[in-house]
Amino acid sequence: MLAIKYYFRPLGVNQVKAFTSSASAASAVGTQTYAVMLHASTDCYVNFGGTASATAGVFLQADEPYIFDIHPSEVISVIRKTGDGNLEISELTQ
């Protein structure tokens, strides 16, 4: 079976969202954004379009880049696992 790969290109739009023990939302991504690359400085949980928590989120390991498909104008919420940190969000398009 042939695997389909998707390639995205950067939009040049980046934001950094500090996170703590309370969930916080970043600014909505742009209307041309179809994927994001996320990089966290410490372990955390993120949620797309909802409030992040350990039970309602995706775990991101610190210092590992992750790429996710996303809907244009969607909001990313983040909360720490154990220590405060920063989530870098790089917007990508097709």
Chimera marker file (.cmm) of the C-alpha trace (Angstrom):
<marker_set name="trace">
<marker id="1" x="0.000" y="0.000" z="0.000" r="1" g="1" b="0" radius="0.5"/>
<marker id="2" x="1.318" y="3.434" z="-0.948" r="1" g="1" b="0" radius="0.5"/>
<marker id="3" x="1.520" y="5.885" z="1.940" r="1" g="1" b="0" radius="0.5"/>
<marker id="4" x="0.275" y="9.383" z="1.218" r="1" g="1" b="0" radius="0.5"/>
<marker id="5" x="2.429" y="12.166" z="2.610" r="1" g="1" b="0" radius="0.5"/>
<marker id="6" x="1.322" y="15.730" z="3.095" r="1" g="1" b="0" radius="0.5"/>
<marker id="7" x="3.789" y="18.557" z="2.881" r="1" g="1" b="0" radius="0.5"/>
<marker id="8" x="3.122" y="21.977" z="4.273" r="1" g="1" b="0" radius="0.5"/>
<marker id="9" x="4.956" y="25.251" z="3.878" r="1" g="1" b="0" radius="0.5"/>
<marker id="10" x="5.455" y="27.936" z="6.499" r="1" g="1" b="0" radius="0.5"/>
<marker id="11" x="3.261" y="31.014" z="6.467" r="1" g="1" b="0" radius="0.5"/>
<marker id="12" x="5.780" y="33.064" z="8.435" r="1" g="1" b="0" radius="0.5"/>
<marker id="13" x="3.313" y="33.424" z="11.299" r="1" g="1" b="0" radius="0.5"/>
<marker id="14" x="4.533" y="32.285" z="14.700" r="1" g="1" b="0" radius="0.5"/>
<marker id="15" x="3.345" y="32.815" z="18.223" r="1" g="1" b="0" radius="0.5"/>
<marker id="16" x="4.600" y="31.801" z="21.639" r="1" g="1" b="0" radius="0.5"/>
<marker id="17" x="2.060" y="30.969" z="24.341" r="1" g="1" b="0" radius="0.5"/>
<marker id="18" x="3.237" y="30.702" z="27.955" r="1" g="1" b="0" radius="0.5"/>
<marker id="19" x="1.482" y="27.960" z="29.918" r="1" g="1" b="0" radius="0.5"/>
<marker id="20" x="0.993" y="27.187" z="33.604" r="1" g="1" b="0" radius="0.5"/>
<marker id="21" x="-1.266" y="25.018" z="35.774" r="1" g="1" b="0" radius="0.5"/>
<marker id="22" x="-4.331" y="26.779" z="34.327" r="1" g="1" b="0" radius="0.5"/>
<marker id="23" x="-5.333" y="26.115" z="30.727" r="1" g="1" b="0" radius="0.5"/>
<marker id="24" x="-4.786" y="29.082" z="28.446" r="1" g="1" b="0" radius="0.5"/>
<marker id="25" x="-5.655" y="29.670" z="24.816" r="1" g="1" b="0" radius="0.5"/>
<marker id="26" x="-3.376" y="31.049" z="22.130" r="1" g="1" b="0" radius="0.5"/>
<marker id="27" x="-4.658" y="33.465" z="19.495" r="1" g="1" b="0" radius="0.5"/>
<marker id="28" x="-6.671" y="31.820" z="16.723" r="1" g="1" b="0" radius="0.5"/>
<marker id="29" x="-4.597" y="30.638" z="13.776" r="1" g="1" b="0" radius="0.5"/>
<marker id="30" x="-5.048" y="32.374" z="10.418" r="1" g="1" b="0" radius="0.5"/>
<marker id="31" x="-7.655" y="31.741" z="7.767" r="1" g="1" b="0" radius="0.5"/>
<marker id="32" x="-5.041" y="30.152" z="5.463" r="1" g="1" b="0" radius="0.5"/>
<marker id="33" x="-3.611" y="27.853" z="8.160" r="1" g="1" b="0" radius="0.5"/>
<marker id="34" x="-4.178" y="24.124" z="7.574" r="1" g="1" b="0" radius="0.5"/>
<marker id="35" x="-1.477" y="22.715" z="9.871" r="1" g="1" b="0" radius="0.5"/>
<marker id="36" x="0.683" y="23.818" z="12.778" r="1" g="1" b="0" radius="0.5"/>
<marker id="37" x="4.092" y="22.800" z="14.042" r="1" g="1" b="0" radius="0.5"/>
<marker id="38" x="4.141" y="22.785" z="17.847" r="1" g="1" b="0" radius="0.5"/>
<marker id="39" x="7.219" y="22.790" z="20.049" r="1" g="1" b="0" radius="0.5"/>
<marker id="40" x="6.954" y="22.864" z="23.859" r="1" g="1" b="0" radius="0.5"/>
<marker id="41" x="9.724" y="23.797" z="26.287" r="1" g="1" b="0" radius="0.5"/>
<marker id="42" x="8.286" y="21.458" z="28.956" r="1" g="1" b="0" radius="0.5"/>
<marker id="43" x="5.824" y="18.541" z="28.847" r="1" g="1" b="0" radius="0.5"/>
<marker id="44" x="2.247" y="19.718" z="28.284" r="1" g="1" b="0" radius="0.5"/>
<marker id="45" x="-1.202" y="18.893" z="26.923" r="1" g="1" b="0" radius="0.5"/>
<marker id="46" x="-2.836" y="20.712" z="24.011" r="1" g="1" b="0" radius="0.5"/>
<marker id="47" x="-6.383" y="20.737" z="22.721" r="1" g="1" b="0" radius="0.5"/>
<marker id="48" x="-7.692" y="22.058" z="19.424" r="1" g="1" b="0" radius="0.5"/>
<marker id="49" x="-10.947" y="24.001" z="19.721" r="1" g="1" b="0" radius="0.5"/>
<marker id="50" x="-11.501" y="23.129" z="23.410" r="1" g="1" b="0" radius="0.5"/>
<marker id="51" x="-9.924" y="23.550" z="26.817" r="1" g="1" b="0" radius="0.5"/>
<marker id="52" x="-6.753" y="21.527" z="27.391" r="1" g="1" b="0" radius="0.5"/>
<marker id="53" x="-6.434" y="19.113" z="30.299" r="1" g="1" b="0" radius="0.5"/>
<marker id="54" x="-4.749" y="15.791" z="31.005" r="1" g="1" b="0" radius="0.5"/>
<marker id="55" x="-7.965" y="14.010" z="29.997" r="1" g="1" b="0" radius="0.5"/>
<marker id="56" x="-8.996" y="16.336" z="27.155" r="1" g="1" b="0" radius="0.5"/>
<marker id="57" x="-5.824" y="16.915" z="25.267" r="1" g="1" b="0" radius="0.5"/>
<marker id="58" x="-2.883" y="15.488" z="23.398" r="1" g="1" b="0" radius="0.5"/>
<marker id="59" x="0.366" y="15.016" z="25.320" r="1" g="1" b="0" radius="0.5"/>
<marker id="60" x="3.410" y="16.782" z="23.893" r="1" g="1" b="0" radius="0.5"/>
<marker id="61" x="6.848" y="15.782" z="25.096" r="1" g="1" b="0" radius="0.5"/>
<marker id="62" x="9.247" y="18.669" z="25.682" r="1" g="1" b="0" radius="0.5"/>
<marker id="63" x="11.713" y="19.573" z="22.934" r="1" g="1" b="0" radius="0.5"/>
<marker id="64" x="10.021" y="17.434" z="20.259" r="1" g="1" b="0" radius="0.5"/>
<marker id="65" x="8.408" y="19.109" z="17.227" r="1" g="1" b="0" radius="0.5"/>
<marker id="66" x="4.905" y="17.922" z="16.335" r="1" g="1" b="0" radius="0.5"/>
<marker id="67" x="2.885" y="18.707" z="13.201" r="1" g="1" b="0" radius="0.5"/>
<marker id="68" x="-0.917" y="18.596" z="13.318" r="1" g="1" b="0" radius="0.5"/>
<marker id="69" x="-3.632" y="19.284" z="10.760" r="1" g="1" b="0" radius="0.5"/>
<marker id="70" x="-5.845" y="22.117" z="11.958" r="1" g="1" b="0" radius="0.5"/>
<marker id="71" x="-8.899" y="24.031" z="10.770" r="1" g="1" b="0" radius="0.5"/>
<marker id="72" x="-8.392" y="27.640" z="9.688" r="1" g="1" b="0" radius="0.5"/>
<marker id="73" x="-9.125" y="30.105" z="12.528" r="1" g="1" b="0" radius="0.5"/>
<marker id="74" x="-9.021" y="27.331" z="15.170" r="1" g="1" b="0" radius="0.5"/>
<marker id="75" x="-7.766" y="28.046" z="18.697" r="1" g="1" b="0" radius="0.5"/>
<marker id="76" x="-5.150" y="25.929" z="20.502" r="1" g="1" b="0" radius="0.5"/>
<marker id="77" x="-5.377" y="25.578" z="24.279" r="1" g="1" b="0" radius="0.5"/>
<marker id="78" x="-2.428" y="24.425" z="26.393" r="1" g="1" b="0" radius="0.5"/>
<marker id="79" x="-1.766" y="23.379" z="30.002" r="1" g="1" b="0" radius="0.5"/>
<marker id="80" x="1.395" y="22.165" z="31.702" r="1" g="1" b="0" radius="0.5"/>
<marker id="81" x="1.995" y="18.602" z="32.833" r="1" g="1" b="0" radius="0.5"/>
<marker id="82" x="4.329" y="19.407" z="35.732" r="1" g="1" b="0" radius="0.5"/>
<marker id="83" x="6.302" y="22.582" z="35.011" r="1" g="1" b="0" radius="0.5"/>
<marker id="84" x="5.464" y="25.945" z="33.437" r="1" g="1" b="0" radius="0.5"/>
<marker id="85" x="6.749" y="26.532" z="29.936" r="1" g="1" b="0" radius="0.5"/>
<marker id="86" x="6.208" y="27.980" z="26.479" r="1" g="1" b="0" radius="0.5"/>
<marker id="87" x="4.475" y="26.534" z="23.442" r="1" g="1" b="0" radius="0.5"/>
<marker id="88" x="5.797" y="27.711" z="20.077" r="1" g="1" b="0" radius="0.5"/>
<marker id="89" x="3.167" y="27.617" z="17.352" r="1" g="1" b="0" radius="0.5"/>
<marker id="90" x="4.250" y="27.882" z="13.706" r="1" g="1" b="0" radius="0.5"/>
<marker id="91" x="1.425" y="28.170" z="11.181" r="1" g="1" b="0" radius="0.5"/>
<marker id="92" x="1.662" y="26.115" z="7.967" r="1" g="1" b="0" radius="0.5"/>
<marker id="93" x="-0.329" y="25.983" z="4.745" r="1" g="1" b="0" radius="0.5"/>
<marker id="94" x="-0.690" y="23.585" z="1.826" r="1" g="1" b="0" radius="0.5"/>
<link id1="1" id2="2" r="1" g="1" b="0" radius="0.2"/>
<link id1="2" id2="3" r="1" g="1" b="0" radius="0.2"/>
<link id1="3" id2="4" r="1" g="1" b="0" radius="0.2"/>
<link id1="4" id2="5" r="1" g="1" b="0" radius="0.2"/>
<link id1="5" id2="6" r="1" g="1" b="0" radius="0.2"/>
<link id1="6" id2="7" r="1" g="1" b="0" radius="0.2"/>
<link id1="7" id2="8" r="1" g="1" b="0" radius="0.2"/>
<link id1="8" id2="9" r="1" g="1" b="0" radius="0.2"/>
<link id1="9" id2="10" r="1" g="1" b="0" radius="0.2"/>
<link id1="10" id2="11" r="1" g="1" b="0" radius="0.2"/>
<link id1="11" id2="12" r="1" g="1" b="0" radius="0.2"/>
<link id1="12" id2="13" r="1" g="1" b="0" radius="0.2"/>
<link id1="13" id2="14" r="1" g="1" b="0" radius="0.2"/>
<link id1="14" id2="15" r="1" g="1" b="0" radius="0.2"/>
<link id1="15" id2="16" r="1" g="1" b="0" radius="0.2"/>
<link id1="16" id2="17" r="1" g="1" b="0" radius="0.2"/>
<link id1="17" id2="18" r="1" g="1" b="0" radius="0.2"/>
<link id1="18" id2="19" r="1" g="1" b="0" radius="0.2"/>
<link id1="19" id2="20" r="1" g="1" b="0" radius="0.2"/>
<link id1="20" id2="21" r="1" g="1" b="0" radius="0.2"/>
<link id1="21" id2="22" r="1" g="1" b="0" radius="0.2"/>
<link id1="22" id2="23" r="1" g="1" b="0" radius="0.2"/>
<link id1="23" id2="24" r="1" g="1" b="0" radius="0.2"/>
<link id1="24" id2="25" r="1" g="1" b="0" radius="0.2"/>
<link id1="25" id2="26" r="1" g="1" b="0" radius="0.2"/>
<link id1="26" id2="27" r="1" g="1" b="0" radius="0.2"/>
<link id1="27" id2="28" r="1" g="1" b="0" radius="0.2"/>
<link id1="28" id2="29" r="1" g="1" b="0" radius="0.2"/>
<link id1="29" id2="30" r="1" g="1" b="0" radius="0.2"/>
<link id1="30" id2="31" r="1" g="1" b="0" radius="0.2"/>
<link id1="31" id2="32" r="1" g="1" b="0" radius="0.2"/>
<link id1="32" id2="33" r="1" g="1" b="0" radius="0.2"/>
<link id1="33" id2="34" r="1" g="1" b="0" radius="0.2"/>
<link id1="34" id2="35" r="1" g="1" b="0" radius="0.2"/>
<link id1="35" id2="36" r="1" g="1" b="0" radius="0.2"/>
<link id1="36" id2="37" r="1" g="1" b="0" radius="0.2"/>
<link id1="37" id2="38" r="1" g="1" b="0" radius="0.2"/>
<link id1="38" id2="39" r="1" g="1" b="0" radius="0.2"/>
<link id1="39" id2="40" r="1" g="1" b="0" radius="0.2"/>
<link id1="40" id2="41" r="1" g="1" b="0" radius="0.2"/>
<link id1="41" id2="42" r="1" g="1" b="0" radius="0.2"/>
<link id1="42" id2="43" r="1" g="1" b="0" radius="0.2"/>
<link id1="43" id2="44" r="1" g="1" b="0" radius="0.2"/>
<link id1="44" id2="45" r="1" g="1" b="0" radius="0.2"/>
<link id1="45" id2="46" r="1" g="1" b="0" radius="0.2"/>
<link id1="46" id2="47" r="1" g="1" b="0" radius="0.2"/>
<link id1="47" id2="48" r="1" g="1" b="0" radius="0.2"/>
<link id1="48" id2="49" r="1" g="1" b="0" radius="0.2"/>
<link id1="49" id2="50" r="1" g="1" b="0" radius="0.2"/>
<link id1="50" id2="51" r="1" g="1" b="0" radius="0.2"/>
<link id1="51" id2="52" r="1" g="1" b="0" radius="0.2"/>
<link id1="52" id2="53" r="1" g="1" b="0" radius="0.2"/>
<link id1="53" id2="54" r="1" g="1" b="0" radius="0.2"/>
<link id1="54" id2="55" r="1" g="1" b="0" radius="0.2"/>
<link id1="55" id2="56" r="1" g="1" b="0" radius="0.2"/>
<link id1="56" id2="57" r="1" g="1" b="0" radius="0.2"/>
<link id1="57" id2="58" r="1" g="1" b="0" radius="0.2"/>
<link id1="58" id2="59" r="1" g="1" b="0" radius="0.2"/>
<link id1="59" id2="60" r="1" g="1" b="0" radius="0.2"/>
<link id1="60" id2="61" r="1" g="1" b="0" radius="0.2"/>
<link id1="61" id2="62" r="1" g="1" b="0" radius="0.2"/>
<link id1="62" id2="63" r="1" g="1" b="0" radius="0.2"/>
<link id1="63" id2="64" r="1" g="1" b="0" radius="0.2"/>
<link id1="64" id2="65" r="1" g="1" b="0" radius="0.2"/>
<link id1="65" id2="66" r="1" g="1" b="0" radius="0.2"/>
<link id1="66" id2="67" r="1" g="1" b="0" radius="0.2"/>
<link id1="67" id2="68" r="1" g="1" b="0" radius="0.2"/>
<link id1="68" id2="69" r="1" g="1" b="0" radius="0.2"/>
<link id1="69" id2="70" r="1" g="1" b="0" radius="0.2"/>
<link id1="70" id2="71" r="1" g="1" b="0" radius="0.2"/>
<link id1="71" id2="72" r="1" g="1" b="0" radius="0.2"/>
<link id1="72" id2="73" r="1" g="1" b="0" radius="0.2"/>
<link id1="73" id2="74" r="1" g="1" b="0" radius="0.2"/>
<link id1="74" id2="75" r="1" g="1" b="0" radius="0.2"/>
<link id1="75" id2="76" r="1" g="1" b="0" radius="0.2"/>
<link id1="76" id2="77" r="1" g="1" b="0" radius="0.2"/>
<link id1="77" id2="78" r="1" g="1" b="0" radius="0.2"/>
<link id1="78" id2="79" r="1" g="1" b="0" radius="0.2"/>
<link id1="79" id2="80" r="1" g="1" b="0" radius="0.2"/>
<link id1="80" id2="81" r="1" g="1" b="0" radius="0.2"/>
<link id1="81" id2="82" r="1" g="1" b="0" radius="0.2"/>
<link id1="82" id2="83" r="1" g="1" b="0" radius="0.2"/>
<link id1="83" id2="84" r="1" g="1" b="0" radius="0.2"/>
<link id1="84" id2="85" r="1" g="1" b="0" radius="0.2"/>
<link id1="85" id2="86" r="1" g="1" b="0" radius="0.2"/>
<link id1="86" id2="87" r="1" g="1" b="0" radius="0.2"/>
<link id1="87" id2="88" r="1" g="1" b="0" radius="0.2"/>
<link id1="88" id2="89" r="1" g="1" b="0" radius="0.2"/>
<link id1="89" id2="90" r="1" g="1" b="0" radius="0.2"/>
<link id1="90" id2="91" r="1" g="1" b="0" radius="0.2"/>
<link id1="91" id2="92" r="1" g="1" b="0" radius="0.2"/>
<link id1="92" id2="93" r="1" g="1" b="0" radius="0.2"/>
<link id1="93" id2="94" r="1" g="1" b="0" radius="0.2"/>
</marker_set>
